[in-house]
Amino acid sequence: MLQHFDTELLLFLNGFHTPFLDHFMWNYSQSLTWIPFYLALAVLVICRWRKKAFWILLILGLCVGLSDFISSSIIKTLVERPRPSRVPELEGVLHLVNGYCGGRFGFVSSHAANSFGLAMSFCLMTGRKELPTCMLLFVWAFLNAYSRIYLGVHYPGDILGGVLVGIAVAVCAWAFVRRRFPMLLARENQHITPAYVAYAPCAIWLVTVICIMFVF
């Protein structure tokens, strides 16, 4: 029953394809596309936390790495659910881009786990202080996850599972940090704010626009 619903929803969402979206989603899904975006996010953290930035970035990196490890090395090997792109019954029905099929197993999506793990970690770390950047990160993560459905390499259920893994890892990690190392989350020299720090979030938006232009 769930498999049938997952397949029908996949075919519905995967059915909205055009040559333009093929090009867009293919490039959007590539990790290398977003290296400038990650660097801009790191710059924002450095501007906000300064001497503590190394530890903040380390925790963010560990959240993403742990999300990837749990999704790719543990859950996928235990569940062994084939990707839709490798299901014979869907051959010729599912829209694939550039003949890309991905690995053997798809549950859960590591793309979804990693991107939502990063977005949730950043938002838990900053709270309302960086609300526009948090919203941007979640929109970015959502499109990143959807691109995997569009490319035909993940069921919606794979994506949902990945989202839950990423969010769970982020919540657990930052709950531990807040309990054991609360001093890491306090920004330094709040009464002295250089002008460039105020514009740091703008760099995230600018770099995102540049990356999107590259994707187009």
C-alpha positions in Angstrom: 0.0 0.0 0.0 2.7 2.5 1.0 4.9 1.4 -1.8 2.1 1.9 -4.3 1.3 5.4 -3.0 5.0 6.3 -3.0 5.4 5.2 -6.6 2.3 7.1 -7.7 3.4 10.2 -6.0 6.9 9.8 -7.5 5.5 9.5 -11.0 3.2 12.5 -10.5 6.1 14.7 -9.3 8.6 13.3 -11.8 6.1 13.9 -14.6 6.6 17.7 -14.7 9.7 17.8 -16.8 10.9 20.1 -19.6 14.4 20.5 -21.2 14.9 23.7 -19.1 14.1 21.9 -15.8 16.3 18.9 -16.9 19.2 21.3 -17.1 18.3 23.2 -14.0 17.7 20.3 -11.7 20.8 18.4 -13.0 23.1 21.3 -12.1 21.2 22.2 -8.9 21.7 18.7 -7.6 25.5 18.8 -8.1 27.5 19.4 -4.9 30.2 21.3 -6.6 27.7 24.0 -7.7 27.2 25.1 -4.1 30.9 25.4 -3.0 30.7 29.3 -3.1 27.5 29.1 -1.1 29.1 27.0 1.6 32.1 29.4 1.7 29.8 32.4 2.1 28.0 30.6 5.0 31.4 30.0 6.6 32.2 33.7 6.2 29.0 34.6 8.0 29.8 32.3 10.9 33.3 33.8 11.2 31.9 37.3 11.2 29.4 36.5 13.9 31.4 34.2 16.2 35.0 35.2 15.4 37.3 33.2 17.7 34.6 30.6 18.3 33.9 30.2 14.6 36.2 27.2 14.2 34.1 25.2 16.8 30.8 26.3 15.3 31.9 25.3 11.8 33.3 22.0 13.2 29.9 21.2 14.8 28.1 22.2 11.5 30.4 19.9 9.6 30.0 17.1 12.1 26.2 17.4 11.8 26.3 17.1 8.0 28.9 14.3 8.1 26.9 12.3 10.7 23.7 12.8 8.6 25.5 11.5 5.6 27.0 8.5 7.5 23.7 7.5 9.0 21.8 7.8 5.8 24.4 6.3 3.4 26.4 3.8 5.5 23.8 2.6 8.0 20.2 3.0 6.8 20.7 2.3 3.1 22.7 -0.9 3.8 20.2 -2.1 6.3 17.0 -1.4 4.4 18.4 -2.0 0.9 15.5 -0.4 -0.9 16.2 -0.1 -4.6 16.2 3.4 -6.2 13.2 3.9 -8.5 15.7 4.4 -11.4 16.8 0.8 -10.9 13.3 -0.8 -10.7 12.6 -2.7 -13.9 8.9 -2.0 -13.7 9.5 1.8 -13.9 11.9 1.6 -16.9 10.6 3.7 -19.7 8.0 5.3 -17.4 10.2 7.2 -15.1 11.9 10.3 -16.5 15.7 10.2 -16.0 18.1 12.9 -16.9 21.4 12.2 -18.7 20.9 8.5 -18.1 21.8 9.0 -14.4 20.6 6.2 -12.1 22.6 6.7 -8.9 23.7 3.9 -6.6 21.8 0.7 -5.9 19.8 1.8 -2.8 17.8 5.0 -2.1 16.3 4.9 1.4 17.1 7.3 2.8 18.2 10.2 0.6 21.6 11.4 1.8 21.1 14.6 -0.3 18.0 15.4 1.8 19.6 14.4 5.1 22.7 16.5 4.5 20.9 19.6 3.3 18.2 19.6 5.9 20.8 18.7 8.6 22.8 21.8 7.6 19.7 24.1 7.4 18.4 22.9 10.8 21.7 23.1 12.5 22.3 26.6 11.4 18.8 27.7 12.4 19.1 26.0 15.9 22.4 27.7 16.3 21.2 31.2 15.4 17.5 31.2 16.3 15.6 34.3 15.2 18.8 36.4 14.8 19.4 35.1 11.3 15.8 34.4 10.2 16.2 35.5 6.6 19.2 33.3 6.2 17.4 30.4 7.9 14.5 30.7 5.5 16.9 30.8 2.5 18.6 27.6 3.8 15.3 25.7 4.1 14.2 26.8 0.6 17.6 25.7 -0.7 17.3 22.3 1.1 13.8 21.8 -0.1 14.8 22.3 -3.8 17.9 20.2 -3.3 15.7 17.3 -2.0 13.0 17.8 -4.8 15.7 17.7 -7.4 16.4 14.1 -6.5 12.7 13.2 -7.2 12.9 15.1 -10.4 16.0 13.2 -11.5 14.1 10.0 -10.7 16.7 8.6 -8.3 14.6 8.8 -5.1 11.0 8.1 -4.0 9.2 10.8 -2.0 9.5 8.4 1.0 13.3 8.4 0.6 13.3 12.2 0.7 11.0 12.3 3.8 13.2 9.8 5.6 16.3 11.8 4.7 14.7 15.0 6.0 13.8 13.4 9.3 17.4 12.0 9.7 19.0 15.4 9.0 16.6 17.2 11.4 17.0 14.6 14.1 20.8 14.7 14.0 20.8 18.6 14.1 18.4 18.6 17.1 20.4 16.1 19.0 23.7 17.7 18.3 22.7 21.2 19.3 20.8 20.0 22.3 24.1 18.4 23.5 26.0 21.6 22.6 23.6 23.9 24.5 23.7 21.6 27.5 27.5 21.0 27.7 29.0 24.0 25.9 26.6 26.9 26.1 29.5 29.4 25.9 30.1 28.5 22.3 26.7 30.0 21.2 27.3 33.4 22.8 28.5 35.9 20.2 31.6 37.9 21.1 31.8 41.6 21.5 28.1 42.3 20.9 28.5 45.9 21.8 31.2 46.4 19.1 29.8 45.4 15.7 32.0 46.3 12.7 30.0 47.6 9.7 31.0 44.7 7.5 29.4 42.3 10.0 26.0 43.9 9.5 26.2 43.1 5.8 27.5 39.6 6.1 24.0 38.0 5.6 23.7 39.9 2.3 26.7 37.9 1.1 24.7 34.7 1.5 21.9 36.0 -0.7 24.3 37.4 -3.3 26.3 34.2 -3.6 23.0 32.2 -3.8 21.9 34.4 -6.7 25.2 33.9 -8.4 25.0 30.1 -7.9 21.4 30.1 -9.3 22.6 32.0 -12.3 25.3 29.4 -12.8 22.7 26.7 -12.6 20.6 28.3 -15.3 
